[in-house]
Amino acid sequence: MKNSKELKAVLTAIHCINFVSEHKDEDIYKLVDYAIQRCFDGNTNLLSLHCIGQTKESIMPQINELLETETQYMKFIKHKG
């Protein structure tokens, strides 16, 4: 990743979207948890607590705000069309 400072926000978004998805993927959960531990000396426990009781629809505005402020993802999507 060219802009590694964006990595934490991207991993956070992936974790939260996966956590609230109807078909949560355990392999994605473990992989993101591992990456956050190895890259940031953190864990996903607080992220998971924040996601409890949420749906994808209810959490996406927060995810989009995070991605808008911490990454260039929204600009990337706009250019992709």
C-alpha positions as CSV (number, residue, x, y, z in Angstrom):
1,M,0.0,0.0,0.0
2,K,1.6,3.2,-1.1
3,N,-0.1,5.3,1.6
4,S,0.3,3.0,4.6
5,K,-1.2,5.6,6.9
6,E,-4.6,4.7,5.4
7,L,-4.2,1.1,6.3
8,K,-5.8,1.3,9.8
9,A,-8.9,3.0,8.5
10,V,-9.3,0.5,5.7
11,L,-8.8,-2.5,8.0
12,T,-11.3,-0.9,10.5
13,A,-13.9,-0.6,7.7
14,I,-13.4,-4.1,6.5
15,H,-13.7,-5.5,10.1
16,C,-16.9,-3.5,10.8
17,I,-18.6,-4.4,7.5
18,N,-17.7,-8.0,7.9
19,F,-18.8,-8.0,11.6
20,V,-22.3,-6.7,10.8
21,S,-22.8,-8.7,7.6
22,E,-25.4,-11.4,7.5
23,H,-22.8,-13.9,6.4
24,K,-19.8,-12.9,8.6
25,D,-16.7,-14.5,7.3
26,E,-14.5,-16.0,10.1
27,D,-11.4,-16.0,7.9
28,I,-11.8,-12.3,7.2
29,Y,-12.3,-11.6,10.9
30,K,-9.1,-13.5,11.8
31,L,-7.1,-12.0,9.1
32,V,-8.1,-8.4,9.9
33,D,-7.6,-9.1,13.6
34,Y,-4.1,-10.4,12.9
35,A,-3.2,-7.4,10.7
36,I,-4.3,-4.9,13.3
37,Q,-2.3,-6.7,16.0
38,R,0.8,-7.0,13.9
39,C,0.7,-3.6,12.3
40,F,-0.7,-1.4,15.1
41,D,-0.1,-3.5,18.3
42,G,-3.9,-3.3,18.8
43,N,-6.9,-5.6,18.7
44,T,-10.4,-5.5,17.3
45,N,-12.3,-5.9,20.6
46,L,-13.4,-2.3,20.8
47,L,-14.3,-2.2,17.2
48,S,-16.4,-5.4,17.7
49,L,-18.2,-3.8,20.7
50,H,-19.1,-0.8,18.6
51,C,-20.6,-3.0,15.9
52,I,-22.8,-5.0,18.2
53,G,-26.5,-4.4,17.4
54,Q,-25.7,-2.5,14.2
55,T,-26.6,-3.4,10.7
56,K,-24.7,-2.6,7.6
57,E,-27.1,0.1,6.7
58,S,-26.7,1.7,10.2
59,I,-23.0,1.6,10.3
60,M,-22.1,2.6,6.7
61,P,-22.5,6.4,7.4
62,Q,-19.8,6.1,10.1
63,I,-17.6,3.9,7.9
64,N,-18.0,6.4,5.0
65,E,-17.1,9.3,7.3
66,L,-14.0,7.4,8.5
67,L,-12.9,6.6,5.0
68,E,-13.6,10.2,3.8
69,T,-11.4,11.7,6.6
70,E,-8.6,9.2,6.8
71,T,-8.3,7.9,3.2
72,Q,-8.7,8.8,-0.5
73,Y,-11.1,5.9,-0.9
74,M,-14.2,8.1,-1.6
75,K,-12.3,10.0,-4.3
76,F,-11.2,6.6,-5.7
77,I,-14.8,5.4,-5.9
78,K,-16.0,8.6,-7.5
79,H,-13.4,8.2,-10.3
80,K,-14.2,4.6,-10.8
81,G,-17.8,5.6,-11.7
